[in-house]
Structures are given as structure tokens and as C-alpha cells.
Amino acid sequence: MSKKILIVFPMPSYFNLMDRDLRGILNPVPPIGTMYVAAALERRGYDVRLWDQGASTGAELDGFLNDFGPDLVGFGCCTVGYDNALEIASRIRAADPQVPIVFGGPHTTGTMEQTLAEPCIDYVVAGEAEEVMGELADHLLLGRGRLEDIQSLGYLDGDSVRLTPRAPQIRDLDALPFPAWHMIHVDRYDLPGIILSARGCPFNCNFCAAGPLSFRQYRPRGTESFVAEIRYLHDSFGLSHFFFADDLFTAIKRRAIGLCDAILELPFPITWTCESRVDTINAELLSKMAEAGCTTIQFGVESGNDGVLKAIRKNTTRNQICEAVRMAVDAGIKVAASIIIGHHADTEETIRDTVVLAAKLRAMAARPGQVRTEFSIATPLPGTDLFLEAGNLGIEIQHTKWRQYNFITPVMNTAHLTAEEIRNLYFEANMSRMCDITARKNREAPAREAVPADLAVAS
């Protein structure tokens, strides 16, 4: 069997520059999800290539289309990259009207019917795609099985949309092959060492797609498999700094400590960053993480108002946030605090609370820049409860121009704030951060020597 499959990962649509070479501009991380799918298809015996738009050129895509000649093309895309994906798919359709085109990824999981309405798309995959894409490829390219028996699949049957039941989550992650690292140019990425130690998030935040995409199930890899991939990336590509891209690396404290112990047993040192929640860590875990090479931990702070934190189902508190940041600082770890402006329950007053808390967190740093606050705008991504329950939450979604779902452009009015007001408050929050940084730099700058009186006018 030598059937050919091309896997495509589009860049965010605010970089709608199809034929420009953007390598070195975007500094992206490897598209780990599509790399898993590519590796699973290759294991089935298919000849697979992967084109990541953010680390490649349009000419390279043309080379795949003309020289490789795929029999099937699959896309993995998030919401902000969807418009670019459509542009690329239309280009592929024009070059080869017969090649089947499949869309998958977080965006299409929440918009299956709408996605199938696009003339350049033949099939849509929901959720995890390793098994589904394999079964679909077997059907389309080898004539095996029936479409209606493939779970998590959307397709057109005449003028009717057919959506099959969702497949269960992949339970044994260790049974999957490593992502297809050999299909990308590792040296084109600013942070190439991206690894998943687990999939899914068990929490219920209404603005986040991680929970719904995973049925709120947390599924860890085995420690041996996780460490083996670190070894592989170190030995094959010389990587020693990693991003552990789990939705929640610290979901189980005991397991996280075990992973740190395994890292400490490696014959080489590494450094790494991860994502966490303020209520899933303690001083013991943070100390162990720092010892094992953790340099930065990202906390989803989201708001500085306890009422808003409850309303968005984050279910943490200001006190927990401050205590978590204090413990991380004491452990010597940098903190990246992610904060959202314009939640459905936000008012001007609650956003002022958030800005005040952000300043307090930055002031907790033991060294310059140790605590960083990053603001974004609440965005109703497809599949999230914020999107699905918009009416019940008092939200008016203004449009579905997906390229503007970029976390810096407001796309909804809430019961308390218009999109314009959210935009202004977002700018104010960022200005407060920049003013705080400028003030700190001024305090740290060495005092200027006094200017002699006879030179004062000239200077």
C-alpha cells in the first residue's frame, strides 16, 4: 500500500499571507495535535506528509500538491485559523477537484454542520482524530468499512448532513506513536520541545474549550512513555527546554511529583514550563517542580473578583490566587498569570478589581519580571459553554467572523458591557500593566549624573 495523505495545519488568520515566507516571524510551536494524527496514519501504512503553514511557505505546499500528489488531505485547525484553512482548502480543491478534504480540530468539533456547508470540505472529524482519520482513510482509499460505522464523523448524504455518534476518548495514550517529529523542521520553531503528558481537563470553566473537547475527562500518559519522548527529543534534536502542553499539568499532585522525580533521574538536565490552576498546587509540589527544572508556571487567574470567578465556574478565589503566586515565587519559579477581560458577569467595577489584583501579583515578584500578567478578551469559542449558553448568560454574539476570535478583539456584548466598553477596559488593563513595568524600570535604572549648570541649557 502506498496511498498518500497530506496533513495541513493553518496559521492564525490574522496572518492571511498565503505566499509569504513567515518562518522566523511567527516563531510558532510545532502543531502537536496534527503531528499525532500524522504519526497514527503512518503507523497504518500510509505515506504521510505534514505542512505547517506557520513554519513553511506556499511554495512548499505547492511542492506537496504537485510532486507528492496526495490522495487525501486532512486539516487540523483552531477557530482563529479557520478562515486560513478555508483559503488553503479552496486552493487545493482548485488544483485537484477529486481529492477528498477532511477538516478536524477544536473549531470544527463545535461547528460540524456549518463546516460541512463549505463547498471545499467533504468530511468533518470531531474530537480526537487519530483513530477516526485512520478509519476514514481506510474507507476512502482502501474501500474498507462503511461511512456510517465510523464514529465522530460528519459528511453529506445527498443534501442531508449525517453526524455519527462521538467516539469514546482514547484511554491508552501510551499505545499511540510519538508525534511525527520527523515530518517537521524542528529548527524552524522558537520553542520546538512541546510534549503532552496527559490529555483533557476535569474542570468546568464556561469560557474554555478544553473541558468540553475532552468530555471533562483527564487521561494521563505513563511516566515511562513521557520520559522516553523527552529522551528522544534530546537525543535526536538536542532539545533541553520543553513546554509541557497539558491543559493542566498539576491535575494530580502525586503524579506531577512522580514525573518530576523521573525527570531528575535523566542523565541530562532539562528546563521546562507548564500550565496549572491555583488550586492544584502546594509548596511541596512547586519545590519539586523547581528542583526538576521548571522555570515558569502559567496560572489561569482569569479575574480578580470572587463573584466573577464563581459565575464563570472557575471556582477559585482571590486568596487562593495570591497564595499560589506567593508559593511559586518562594520556589523561585516565574509566574505567567492569564487574565480575561469581559466575562459575561464582568462590570466596570469587577474589571477594576481585576486590574488591582494584577498589580498586586506583579508586586509579589522577588526579582524583576518574575510575575507577569497577560490580559485577553473573553471570546465565545465554538463548543464552549460561553458559546452554547450565550442566551442564558445574557450574551449577544455579534458575528462569526472567525478571524476576529483572536482574544484581542471583542465579539460580544454582555448584560453589563458593550463590545466597545470591553475593548476600552482591555486597553486600560494593558496600559496599567505597561505603566507598572515602566515605573519598575525607572526605579531600577541607575541614577543619572547631575548635569553641570553651565551645560544645562545646551543639554
C-alpha positions in Angstrom: 0.0 0.0 0.0 1.3 3.4 -0.9 -1.6 5.7 -0.5 -0.6 9.3 0.1 -2.0 11.7 2.7 -1.2 15.3 3.3 -1.9 16.8 6.8 -2.2 20.6 6.9 -2.1 23.0 9.9 -3.0 26.6 9.1 -1.7 29.6 10.9 -4.0 32.1 12.6 -6.0 34.0 10.1 -4.7 37.4 11.2 -1.6 36.3 9.3 -3.5 35.9 6.0 -0.4 36.0 3.8 -0.5 32.8 1.8 2.6 33.2 -0.2 4.9 34.9 2.2 7.7 33.1 4.0 6.8 33.7 7.6 9.5 31.5 9.1 11.2 33.4 11.9 8.4 35.9 12.2 5.7 33.8 13.9 8.1 31.7 16.0 5.5 29.0 16.5 5.5 25.8 18.4 5.0 22.5 16.5 1.4 21.5 15.8 1.4 18.7 18.2 -2.2 17.6 17.6 -1.8 17.2 13.8 1.6 15.5 14.4 -0.1 12.8 16.5 -2.7 12.2 13.7 0.1 12.1 11.0 2.0 9.5 13.1 -1.1 7.4 13.6 -1.8 7.4 9.8 1.8 6.5 9.1 1.6 3.6 11.5 -1.3 2.2 9.5 1.0 2.1 6.4 0.1 5.4 4.7 2.7 7.7 3.1 2.1 10.9 5.0 3.4 14.4 4.8 2.7 17.4 7.1 2.6 21.0 6.1 2.6 23.6 8.9 1.8 27.0 7.4 3.4 28.9 10.2 6.8 27.3 9.6 6.6 26.8 5.9 5.9 28.6 2.6 3.2 28.5 0.0 5.8 27.1 -2.4 6.4 24.2 -0.2 2.7 23.4 -0.2 2.7 23.6 -4.0 5.5 21.1 -3.9 3.5 18.7 -1.8 0.5 19.1 -4.1 2.4 18.7 -7.4 5.2 16.3 -6.5 3.8 14.3 -3.7 0.2 14.2 -5.1 -1.9 13.4 -2.1 -4.9 11.0 -2.3 -6.4 12.6 0.8 -5.9 15.9 2.6 -6.7 16.5 6.3 -6.8 19.8 8.1 -6.5 20.4 11.9 -7.4 23.9 12.9 -8.5 26.1 15.7 -11.1 28.9 15.4 -8.8 31.7 14.7 -7.1 29.7 11.9 -10.3 28.5 10.3 -10.5 31.2 7.6 -7.0 30.5 6.5 -7.8 26.8 6.4 -10.7 27.5 4.0 -8.4 29.5 1.8 -5.9 26.7 1.6 -8.6 24.1 1.1 -10.1 26.1 -1.8 -6.6 26.3 -3.3 -6.2 22.6 -3.0 -9.7 21.9 -4.5 -8.9 24.1 -7.5 -5.6 22.2 -8.1 -7.3 18.8 -7.7 -11.1 18.7 -7.7 -11.2 15.0 -6.9 -9.1 14.8 -3.8 -11.2 14.3 -0.6 -10.7 17.1 2.0 -11.3 16.5 5.7 -11.5 19.1 8.5 -10.9 18.4 12.1 -9.7 20.2 15.3 -11.2 22.2 18.1 -13.1 24.6 15.8 -14.9 22.0 13.6 -15.7 19.9 16.6 -18.1 22.6 17.7 -19.3 23.6 14.2 -19.7 20.4 12.3 -22.8 21.2 10.3 -21.7 24.7 9.5 -18.3 23.4 8.3 -19.9 20.8 6.0 -21.7 23.7 4.3 -18.4 24.8 2.8 -18.1 23.5 -0.8 -14.4 22.7 -0.4 -14.9 20.4 2.6 -16.1 16.8 2.2 -15.8 15.4 5.8 -15.5 16.7 9.3 -14.0 14.9 12.3 -14.9 15.7 15.9 -12.6 15.4 18.8 -9.5 13.2 18.8 -8.7 12.2 15.3 -6.1 9.5 15.4 -8.5 6.6 15.1 -11.2 8.3 13.1 -8.9 9.6 10.4 -7.4 6.1 10.1 -10.8 4.5 9.6 -11.8 7.2 7.2 -8.6 6.8 5.2 -9.2 3.0 5.1 -12.7 3.6 3.7 -11.8 6.2 1.2 -8.5 4.9 -0.1 -8.8 1.1 0.5 -12.6 0.6 0.3 -12.9 -0.8 3.8 -15.9 -0.5 6.0 -18.9 1.9 5.8 -19.0 5.6 6.5 -22.0 5.3 8.8 -20.0 3.0 11.1 -17.2 5.5 11.6 -17.8 7.4 14.9 -17.2 11.1 15.3 -17.6 11.8 11.6 -19.7 14.3 9.7 -20.5 14.0 6.0 -23.1 14.8 3.4 -25.5 12.2 2.2 -27.1 13.9 -0.8 -28.4 17.1 0.6 -28.6 15.8 4.2 -25.9 16.2 6.9 -25.0 13.0 8.6 -23.3 13.1 12.0 -22.3 9.9 13.6 -22.1 9.4 17.4 -19.0 10.7 19.1 -16.3 8.1 19.7 -15.1 7.4 23.2 -11.9 9.1 24.3 -8.7 7.3 23.7 -7.9 5.7 27.0 -4.5 4.2 26.5 -2.4 7.2 25.4 0.8 5.1 25.6 -0.5 3.0 22.7 -0.2 6.0 20.4 3.0 6.5 18.5 5.1 9.6 19.3 4.1 12.7 17.3 5.6 12.7 13.8 8.7 14.8 14.7 10.4 13.5 11.5 7.8 15.3 9.4 8.7 18.8 10.5 11.7 21.0 10.5 12.4 21.3 14.3 14.9 24.1 13.7 12.2 26.4 12.3 10.5 26.7 15.7 11.3 29.1 18.5 10.1 26.6 21.1 10.2 23.1 19.5 10.1 21.0 22.6 6.4 20.6 23.1 5.2 17.5 24.9 1.9 16.2 26.2 2.0 14.2 29.4 -1.8 14.0 29.6 -5.0 15.0 27.8 -8.1 16.6 29.0 -9.3 18.8 31.8 -11.8 17.8 34.5 -12.9 21.3 35.4 -15.9 23.3 34.2 -14.9 26.8 33.3 -17.5 28.3 30.9 -15.1 30.1 28.6 -12.7 27.2 27.9 -12.9 24.5 25.2 -10.6 22.1 27.0 -13.3 20.6 29.2 -16.0 20.1 26.5 -13.5 18.7 24.0 -12.3 16.1 26.4 -15.7 15.3 28.0 -14.1 16.7 31.1 -12.0 13.6 31.4 -8.4 13.7 32.4 -6.2 10.9 30.9 -2.5 10.7 31.8 0.3 9.0 29.9 2.5 6.7 31.7 5.7 8.1 33.2 7.9 5.8 31.2 6.4 6.9 27.8 6.6 10.6 28.8 10.2 10.4 29.8 11.0 8.3 26.7 9.8 11.2 24.5 12.0 13.7 26.4 14.9 11.4 25.8 14.0 11.0 22.1 13.8 14.8 21.5 17.1 15.4 23.4 19.0 12.7 21.6 17.5 13.3 18.2 17.4 17.1 18.1 19.5 18.3 21.0 16.5 19.8 22.8 16.8 20.6 26.5 14.0 23.1 27.1 10.4 21.9 26.9 6.8 23.1 27.1 4.6 20.5 28.8 1.4 21.4 27.0 -1.2 19.6 29.1 -4.3 21.6 29.8 -3.5 21.0 33.5 -0.1 19.5 34.3 -0.8 19.6 38.0 -4.2 17.9 37.9 -2.9 15.1 40.2 -0.2 16.4 42.6 1.1 12.9 43.4 1.5 12.2 39.7 3.2 15.5 39.0 5.7 14.8 41.7 6.4 11.4 40.2 7.0 13.0 36.8 9.5 15.4 38.4 11.3 12.5 40.1 11.6 10.8 36.7 13.0 13.9 35.1 15.6 14.2 37.9 16.7 10.7 37.0 17.5 11.7 33.4 21.2 11.6 32.6 21.0 15.3 31.4 19.3 18.4 32.9 16.3 20.0 31.3 14.2 23.1 31.9 10.5 23.3 31.2 7.3 25.3 31.5 3.7 24.2 32.2 0.1 25.2 32.7 -1.7 24.9 36.0 -4.5 26.1 38.3 -4.0 27.9 41.6 -6.0 25.3 43.5 -4.0 22.3 42.2 -0.6 23.1 43.6 1.1 23.3 47.0 4.5 24.3 48.3 5.9 20.8 48.2 4.9 20.3 44.6 6.3 23.7 43.5 9.6 23.0 45.3 9.9 19.6 43.5 9.0 21.2 40.1 11.7 23.9 40.6 14.2 21.2 41.5 13.3 19.3 38.3 13.8 22.3 36.1 10.5 24.1 36.0 11.3 27.7 35.1 7.8 29.1 34.5 4.2 28.1 35.5 1.2 29.6 33.9 -1.8 30.1 36.2 -5.3 30.7 34.8 -6.2 33.6 37.1 -9.0 34.9 34.8 -10.5 37.5 37.2 -9.7 39.5 40.4 -13.3 39.4 41.7 -14.6 36.4 43.7 -18.1 36.8 42.4 -17.0 36.6 38.8 -14.7 33.7 39.5 -17.8 31.8 40.8 -20.0 32.9 37.9 -17.6 31.7 35.2 -17.3 28.4 37.2 -13.6 28.8 37.8 -14.4 28.3 41.5 -11.2 29.7 42.8 -10.7 32.8 45.0 -8.5 35.9 45.2 -6.9 34.5 48.3 -6.0 31.2 46.5 -4.6 33.2 43.6 -2.3 35.3 45.8 -1.2 32.3 47.9 -0.4 30.2 44.7 1.7 33.1 43.3 3.5 33.6 46.6 4.4 29.9 46.8 5.7 29.9 43.2 7.8 33.0 43.9 9.2 31.4 47.0 10.1 28.3 45.0 12.0 30.5 42.5 9.6 29.9 39.6 8.4 32.6 37.2 4.7 33.1 37.0 2.6 33.9 34.0 -0.9 34.9 35.1 -3.5 34.7 32.4 -6.4 37.1 32.9 -9.6 37.6 30.9 -11.4 40.9 30.5 -15.1 41.0 29.6 -16.5 37.8 31.2 -20.3 37.6 31.0 -20.5 38.6 34.7 -18.0 41.4 34.4 -18.8 45.0 35.1 -16.5 48.0 35.1 -16.2 47.6 38.9 -15.2 43.9 38.7 -12.7 44.7 36.0 -11.1 47.4 38.2 -10.9 44.7 40.9 -9.0 42.5 38.3 -6.6 45.3 37.4 -5.9 45.9 41.1 -5.2 42.2 41.7 -2.9 42.0 38.7 -0.8 44.9 40.0 -0.7 43.1 43.4 0.5 39.9 41.8 3.3 41.7 39.8 4.4 43.4 43.1 4.9 40.0 44.6 7.8 39.2 42.4 11.1 38.6 44.2 13.1 39.6 41.1 12.3 41.8 38.1 9.8 40.2 35.7 9.3 37.1 37.9 5.5 37.6 37.8 3.9 38.5 34.5 0.2 39.3 33.9 -1.2 38.8 30.4 -4.7 40.1 29.6 -7.0 38.8 26.9 -10.6 39.4 25.9 -13.4 36.9 26.7 -14.2 35.1 23.4 -17.1 32.7 22.9 -15.3 29.9 21.1 -17.5 27.2 19.5 -18.1 24.3 21.8 -17.6 26.3 25.0 -20.5 26.9 27.4 -20.0 30.6 26.7 -20.9 29.9 23.1 -23.6 27.3 23.7 -25.3 29.1 26.6 -24.9 32.6 25.3 -28.6 33.5 25.6 -28.9 32.2 29.1 -25.8 34.2 30.1 -27.1 37.5 28.6 -24.5 37.5 25.8 -25.1 38.8 22.4 -22.6 37.4 20.0 -22.1 40.0 17.3 -20.8 37.8 14.4 -18.9 34.7 13.4 -16.1 36.3 11.5 -13.8 33.7 12.9 -10.5 35.6 12.2 -11.6 38.1 14.8 -11.9 35.4 17.5 -8.4 36.2 18.5 -8.7 37.2 22.2 -7.8 40.8 21.5 -10.9 41.8 19.6 -14.3 41.8 21.4 -17.0 39.9 19.5 -19.9 40.1 22.0 -21.9 42.4 24.2 -22.8 41.2 27.7 -25.6 42.2 30.0 -23.3 44.7 31.6 -20.9 45.9 28.9 -20.9 46.6 25.2 -18.1 45.2 23.0 -16.7 48.8 22.7 -16.6 49.1 26.5 -14.9 45.8 26.8 -12.3 46.9 24.3 -11.7 50.1 26.2 -11.3 48.3 29.5 -9.0 45.8 27.9 -6.8 48.7 26.7 -6.9 50.3 30.2 -5.8 47.0 31.8 -2.9 46.7 29.4 -1.9 50.3 30.0 -1.9 49.7 33.7 0.5 46.8 33.2 2.8 48.8 30.9 2.8 51.8 33.3 3.7 49.4 36.1 6.6 48.0 34.1 7.8 51.4 33.1 7.7 52.6 36.8 9.7 49.5 37.8 12.3 50.0 35.2 12.7 53.7 36.3 13.1 52.6 39.9 15.8 50.0 38.9 17.7 52.4 36.5 20.9 53.8 37.9 20.6 57.5 38.9 21.8 59.9 36.2 24.7 62.1 37.0 23.8 65.7 37.7 24.2 68.0 34.7 26.6 70.9 35.3 24.8 74.2 35.5 26.7 75.7 32.6 25.7 72.8 30.3 22.0 72.5 31.4 20.6 74.7 28.7 22.6 73.1 25.9 21.6 69.6 27.1 
